[in-house]
Amino acid sequence: MAGEVAADAGLRRLVRTARTVKRLRSQIERYGVETVEQTFRRWQALRLPALALAVREHDPAWAERFAQERDRILPLLGASVVDVQHFGSTAIPPLPAKDVIDFFVAVEGPAVTPERTAAMAELGYELYGNSPVDPETVWFWRTGAGSCAFAAHVCRRDRPWLATVVNFRDYLRTHPQERRRYEEGKRRLAAQEDQDFLSYSVGKMALFSELNEKADAWHAAGRPA
């Protein structure tokens, strides 16, 4: 009986996720990076650390922890690093979030080199393969950092998702009403039964996409008040 219940729950998650992915086709494919089917297959294969982190209210210390981590990383990674920026909900006060500080490391040349992997390992990071944000981005995780974890998304400087997440972050920082819409949507997702990483990520992508075009237009217009 327990096995049948689990199987039914898994099927419901899969159907719900597949429907959401289909609705997202135009947003996912707008940059010509990959098809929606490729995104779905890639997300199914993601490698994740075993973390049990609940969503919590925004912690002002997240910004400081990111700055400290950036200052640890830059001296070891060297001149190939073009930019390091904090993104995601922990970068947008006062959004609630899981205790995972996401940041990107934009580099010259390939995302993965033996030297960079060794440098990240020296800093306590483990390579987890492809990042969910982009097919040509990898992520490194540092999980033994006390109450929070760090996810470093490393890619070439020309990947289109970099501008997207910066525009989105800055738009929500300066538009409280839109930020509240995003927060309410995330809370609804977190409260759904039978939730897993894949279905939560796809649902969050739907929320993100609703606001992303507004954020890009706002940035293109010179970031008006």
N, C-alpha and C positions, 0 to 999 in steps of 0.2 A: 504493500500500500504506500509506504513512504517513497519507494522508488517511482511509483506511478505519479505521485504528487509532484515530485521533483522534476520528472520528465514533462509533465503538463506545464509547470512553471517555466521551464526552459523553453518550451515551444511558444508560450505566450510572449516571453521576452524577445525571441527571435522574430516572430511575426510583427510585434510592435516596432522593433528596431528596423526591420526591412521596410516597413511602410514609411517610417520617418526618413530613412535614407533616400527612398524614391522621391519624396517631396523636396529633398535637398539637392536634387540633381543639378539644377541651374546654378545654385550657389557654389557647389563643390567644383563644378566644371568651368566656372567663369574664368579661371586663370589658365586653363589648358594644361594643367599639371598632371591630372589623372582623371579617369572616369569615376562615376559614383560606385560602380561595381569594384573597381580596383581599391578605392578607399575602404569599402566595406570589408573586402578580403584582408587588406593590410591591418585594419583594426582588430580583426579576429585573431591575427597572428602576433599581436603585440606581446612583448615580454614586460612584466610588471614586478616590482618588488612586493613582498608579502607584508603589507602595511594595513593596520586597522586604524585609520585616522577618520574621525568624525568631523563633520562640518561644525565650525565654531564661529563665534562672533569675531569681527575684524580685530586684529592685534596690531597696534601701531608699531610694535617692535619688528614686524615682518620687513618693513622697509630698511631698517637698520641692519637686520641680519643679512639681507641681500647685499647691502653695501659692504659689509664685512667680508662676505663670501667673494664678491667681485674683487676686492683688494687682495684676497688670498690667491685668486686664480691668475690674475693678470701677470704678475712677475714670472710665473712658471711657464705660461703658455707663449709668451714672447711676442715678437713683432707681427706674427701672422694674424693676430686678433685685431679686427677692425672695430667691433662694437660689442658691448655687453649691456643688456637691458633687462630689467625686471618686467614681467608681464603676467597676465592672468589675474584672478580675483584677489590674491594677496597683494597685488600692486595697485588696487583700486579701493581706497577707503571710502565708505565704511562697509564694503561688501563682506559678508561672511564667506568663509572658505575652509577647505581642509588645510592642515598644517604642512603644506607642500609649497615651497617657494620655487616657482618656475622662472627661469631666465634663459635668454638666448645668448649664444656666443657666436657672432658672425666672424668668419675667418676668410683669409685668402687661401685659395687652393682647396683640396679635398677636406671633407668633414673629419675623416678618420685617418690618422697617421700613427705609426708606432710611437713616435715621440710624444704626440699629444695624448694618446691613451696612457702612456707611462706617466706623464705629468699629472693627469687627472687621477690616476691610481695613487700617486704619491700624496694627493690631497684628500684621499678617502673616497673617491668616486669609482663606480663600476659601470662599464659600458653595458647597456641593455638593448642595443640594437636600434632599430627604427623607432623614431618618435612619432606619436600620433598626429603631429601637426603638419607633416610634410613627408613625401616619399624619399626625399634626399636629405633628410635631417636625422641625426642620431641623438639619443639622449643618454646621459650619464647620471646615475643616481648616487647621492650620499645620504644614507639612512641612519647612520649612527651619530647623529648630531643633536642629541637631546630630544626635546619635545617636537622638533620639526624635521622635515626632510627637505633635501634640495634636489631639483631636477634641472640639469643643464642641457639645453637643446642646442646642439652644435651643427652649423651648416655653413655653406658658402655665403658670402656677403650678398649675392644677387638673388637669393630665394625670395619670391613674392610674398610669402607669409610674414616676413619680418615687418614690412610696412603695415600690413593688415592688423597685426596684434598691437602695434604701437598706436595706430590711429584709434583702434577700439578702446584701448586703455585710456588714452587721453580724452576721448569723447565722453566716456562714462565718468571720468574724474570731474568733468566740467558740466555735465548735464544730469542733475539729480533725479529728474523724473524718469529718464531712460534707465538710469542706474537702478532705480527701484523696480522698474519693470523686469529687468534682468534678474534681480535678486528674488523677486516673487516667483519667476519661472524656475529658477534653480531650486527653490524650496519645494515647489510642487514636484519637481523631478525626484528630489531626494526622498520625498514622502511616498513615492510609488512602491507598491509591493513588487517582489520578484526583481528588484533592481540589481544589475551587475555593472561592471566597468563599461562594457561595450554599449549597452542600452543607455546608460547615463551619459556617456560621451556623445552618442548620436543625438540624444535629446538636447544636450547642452549646445551642440553645434547648430541645431535648429534655432535656439534662442539667439545665439551669436549671429547667425546669418540674418535674422530679422533686423538687427541693429547695425550690421557691418556696412551695408551700403550707405546708411546715413552717416556713419563715421568717416567713410572714405570721401563722401561729398563734402562734409564739414571741413576735412583737411584740405581738399582741393580748393575750397572757397577761401582759404587763408585762416582757418580756425576762428571764425567770428564768434563773439561772445554770445 
